[in-house]
Structures are given as C-alpha cells and as structure tokens.
C-alpha cells in the first residue's frame, strides 16, 4: 500500500509538473507602481483566472524611471499598460504600438488648484504656475491649454509650467497654484495633507472636452502576426477582464489583494480601498475592455488640434485592433 501511495504521489507530482510546463508565459509591464489602478490584473492572478486559461503571467511594477513602451520595444514585456496619448505619440515616432483592449473608458485626470492662490475658474490660469506631469502625461494638458488659447512656453508664455514630480508637494508648499492629480490618487493625497474640498477648485479633463483615453493594453504589431501569440493574448485579455469585473464587484477584496502584492509596503489599506472605489467609476460595464471607437476618434482629434504643438501630426493607421477582444469573448 505504501508503494502504491508513493507511485500515486509521484504521478500527481508528474502531472503538476507537466501542467506547470504547459502554461504559456506572458509578462505584463504596468505603467506605475503596484496599486489599485491595476487591481484587475492582480485579482486575475490571485484568483487563478490566468491559470485556468493556461497562462503563467508575470506582472512587473512600473515607476518614475520606467517607460512601458521602451520596455516593450526592448523585449522586456509582451504587453504594457499605457495612456493612449503617450502610445499614439510613441507610435508616430516609430514604435508600432497597438491597442488590443481599453479597460478604462473614462479619464481620471484632473487639475487641482488652490482657491487662496486665485484660481476659481480656468480663466484664472493666466499668470499662474501649473504643475504638469511629463513622460507622456503632458499631452492632454497641452491640448487643453491650446484650446484655452494659453501659450505654455516661450518668452511671452501665459502660464508657467512646473515640471511636476509624482507628488503633490508644489500645491502644499504654494510653489504652484495648481497641480496634476488623478481622481483616484493624488487628489486624496492633497486632502489627506490638510486641504479641504471647499478650499480647492477641481477641473476634470472629462468636463473640459479634452479627455483622452487612459489605461489600455498595448502590444507590438509583430505580436499580431503570430497566431500562437494572438491566442495567448486573447486568453490574457479574457482572464484580465474577468479579474477587472471581480475587482469592480468586490472593491475592498481587490484592494486587499493589491496590498498583498505590494513588495514595497508603501501602500495603505485606507488609500487603496478608496482608490479602488474611484477606479471602479472609470470602468464601464457592458462590453468591458472593448475600445469605444468614438472615444478613440475623440482622443485622436484632441491630440491633433493643438495649433502651437499638436501631439500627433496625422491620423494613425493600425493603432488599435478589436480582433483580440473578439477572440477573447469567443473563448469558452
């Protein structure tokens, strides 16, 4: 009996080894550090959704020194998360990024300003210092300022642009009247630092008519010329979207899963749970993850309409595909 038990155990271990070997490896590069902004992917991994579809997914956190498109182009990832303005600008410069799924259907980007520094409406921007994120995040801001007719550079600039780090110190220290914030992150850092909503003027890009698409999944064109890779990407999208739906339906649990994966220990339960609640507002139900082509066209138009410095010079061709999403939804 003991021998039979050993044989059975060996067989189980052998099957497990074969199963592990059979899983297709795929690496996802995040746009930023481990936080609820990427909860769906961590949930999919934690709940075994990737395993169910034969995938061994590695999730690589980003940071201020990580450019997802460069990681992708250099072979360090199979899929990256990026904002569409950055992705389209990068594509025009020669890196053939293609959107295969658009998880966030709404923009969470805002400009948060101090009323005690004289900003109550966008007409008060002139003569002020505004904090702006760069590394591809500046493009929606540039389009908005152009729409307002405000010059942002040169000797006769209407405003002073402060190259903002990924914090809110400039508004707290009154180095800038306004800073870039996200509905789900930096805005709450401002609040937690002591400023109240009544003391702030908040301008959501969605309300200014210059909102552009944010977190989407991108691959290189060559990945879409390989049938085996397309199948792997379809499985990845299906499992990821299942993870996102679970995260939207179970905010607190999703935030807790994110915290378990935060190797730095820098995140807090309060902030991540609050962030997950705000993130859920940016994700539409229905055809979750399918790119809204009208929203894509609005993004392209916004990026091309800058009179002084358009972000892209022509309408992109082949910058997105619905094929992977269609394949993903067809999977059983």
N, C-alpha and C positions, 0 to 999 in steps of 0.2 A: 504493500500500500504506500509505503514511504517512497519507493522508487517511482510508482505511478504518479504520486503527487509532485515529485521533482520534475518528471517529464512534462506534466501538465503546466507547471510553473514556467518551465523553460519555453514551452510552446507559446504561453501567454506573453512572455518577455520578447520572444522572437517576433510575434505578431505586432507587438507595440513598437519594436524597432523598425519593422517594415513600414508601419503606419507613419512613424516619425520621418523616415527617409522619403516616403512618398509625398509628404507635404511640400508644396511649392513655396519657395522662399520669396518674399517681397519686402522691400524696405520703403517706408513712408517717412519723408522729411517734413517736420512741422515748420510752420512759419515763425513760431515763437516758442517760449518755454512751456513746460508741462503745466497746463491749466485747463479750466472748463471750456475754453474756446475750442478744445479738441476732444471733448468728452466722448463723443460718439465712437472714436477710434479706440480709445482705452476701454470703453464698455464692450465693444465688439471683441476685443482681445480677452478681456476678463471673463466674459460670459461664454467664451468658446465659439462665437459666431464664425470667426476665421477658421478655426479648427474644423468646424462642421463642413466647410467648403474646401477642405484640403489645402489650407494656406498656413504658412509659418511667417507671420508678419512681425517685422522689427519696426518700432516707432522711435525715430530719432528726434529728440527735442531740438528746437532752434534757439535763437538768441540774437543779441545785437550784432554779433560778428558772423552770423550765418545768413547767406543769401540762397534761398531754396533753388532758384534757377541755376545758380553756379554749381550747387551740389548735384543737381540732376544732370547737367551737361558734363560734369566730371565723372559721372558713373557712380556717385555715392548714394543714389536713391533711384527707385523705379518710379515713384510717384511723389509729387510735392504738393503742399498747400500754399497757395499764393493768392494775392488780390489781383483781380483782372487788370486794373490799370498798369500795375507793375509787369504782369505777364505779357500784356499786349505790347508794352514798350520794349520789353526784352525780346519779344518775337521780332519786332521790326528791326532790332539791332542784330538779328541773325541767329538767335537761339530758338529753334522751332517748337515752342511750347504749344500744347493743345489741351483745351479744357475738355475733360471727359465726364465731369459731374459737378454741378453747382449746388453745394449744400446750403449756404446762406443765401436766402432770397432777398434779404433786406440789409441795408447798411447800418452799422452800429457806430459810425464815425461822427464825432461832434467837435465843435469848438466851444470850449467852456471859458467864460470871461467873468472878471470881477466888475460888479456894478460900481464899486467905490473907486475904480480907475476910469470911470466914464464910459463904459460900454453897456448900453441898453438895447441897441439895435445894430444891424450891420452897417448902418450909415455912420456909426461912431468908430469904425475901424480906422479911418484915415488918421494918420499921425501916431498910431499906436504900434506897440511891439506885440507881434503874434508869434506864439511858439508853434513850430511846424515839424512834424516827423519827416525825415527823408528816407533814403534807401527804398524808394518806390512808393512810399506812402504819401508823398507830397503832391502827387498828380491831381487828385480830386480838389485839393486846396488851390492849386494853380488855376484850375478850370473855374472854380468859384470866384476867385479874385478877378479873373479876367471878365467874368460875367458881370461883376460889380463895377468894372471899369477902373480897378485899382492896380497901379503898377507896383510890382513887388521887388524890382531890382533897378540898378542904375542910380545916378546921382539925384534924379528927381523922383525917386520912389515914393509912393503914397503911404506905404507902411514899412515898418522894419520887420523883417523875418528873422526870428531867432531859431537857429537850428536846434530843435529841442531833443534832449536825450529822452530815454524811455522812462521818464518820471514826470512828476508834476511840480517839481521844485520852483520853476520860474513864476508860477502864479502864486504860490505860497509866499515867496520872497519878494513879490511885486517887481520881478525883473521883466515880466510880460503881463499885459492886460488880459491876454487870452492864451490858452494852451490847447493842444490837440488832446482829445480824450475819446475813449470808447464808452458806449452806454453800459457795457458790462465790466469795465475795468477801472481806468484812470479816473473817471468821474467820481467813483466811490472812494478813491484814494483822496481826492480833494475834500469830499465830505468828511471822511474819517480824520482828516488833518485839522478839522475845526470850522471850515467854512460851511454855511448853511445854504440850502437851495434858494432861499429868499435873497441871499447876497450874490447870487450868480445869474448870469444871462447865458442860456444854453442854446446853441444853434446846431440842430441836427442836419446833416447833409441831405438826408431824405426830404426835409422840409424846404431846402433851398433849391431844389431842382437840379442838383449836381451829384446826386448819389450814384455811386458806381458799385459794381458787384465786388464783393469781398471774398471770403474763404471759399475757394473752389479747388478741385483736384486736377492737376496737370501732369502730363507725360510728354515725352519727346515724340515727334512724328514717327520715328523709326519703330517705336513700340507698337504702333498701329498697323504696321506692315507685316507683323508676325502673328499668325493665327493662334499659336500657343500662348503668346503674351496677351493677346486680346482676351482669350478665355480666362487667363489668370486675373486680368484687370476687371473683367466682368464679375468674377467671384468676389474680388476685393470690394468693388462698389456695392454689390448686393449685401455683403456682410457688414460693411461700414454703415450703410443706410439703416440696416436693422439695428445697429448699435445706436445710431442717432435717434431713431424713433423711440428706443428704450430710454435713452437719456432724456428726451423731451417729456416722456410719460412718467419718469422717475427721477426728478431733478436732484433730490438730496442723495440718493444712492449713487447716481452718476458722479456727483461731486466728490463723494467719498472714495469712489474708485480712482478718480483723478489724483486725489491726495495720496492714495496708496502707491501710485506710480511716480510721485514727485520725489526723485532721489535727493534733491537739494534740501527738502524740508522747509522751503521758504514760504510755501502757501499756507493759508489758514482755512479752517473749516468755514468760518463766517464768510470770508471773501469768496471762496469757491462755490459755496451754495448760493450765494447772492448772484455770482457771475453766471452760474448755470441757469438760474431763473431768467436772467436777461438774455442769455444766448438763445433760450427756447423761443423768445419773441421774434428772433431773426430767421427762424426756420419755419417755412410754410408746410402745411400738411398736403394731402393730395399726392401729386407727383413729386414727392420728396427727392431732391437730388437731380432732377431733370432741369437743365438750363432753360430758362424762360428766354426765348429768342428776342422778344420785345425788349426785355431788360438788357440783354446783350447789345442790342442796337442802340439803346439809350446810352449805355456806357461808352460805346464807340463814338457816338455823336458828341458826348460831353468831352471826350479826350481829343477830339479833332477840332472843336470850335474855339480853342484859345487863339485869339488874334495875335498876341505877342509871342507865345511859346506853346503851340499845340503839342500835346504829349505824343501823338502819333500823326503821321502825315497822310496816311491813306487808309481806306477800309481794309482790314486784314482779311486774307483769304485762307480758309482752312484752320482758323484759330480755335475752333471747337468742333466736337462731334457728338451726336446723340447715340451713335452706334453702341458704345459700351453700356450706356444706361439701358438701352433697349435689350441688349443681350442679358444684362443683369436681371431685369424684371422677368425675362423669359425663363430664367433658371428655376428649377424646382427645388 
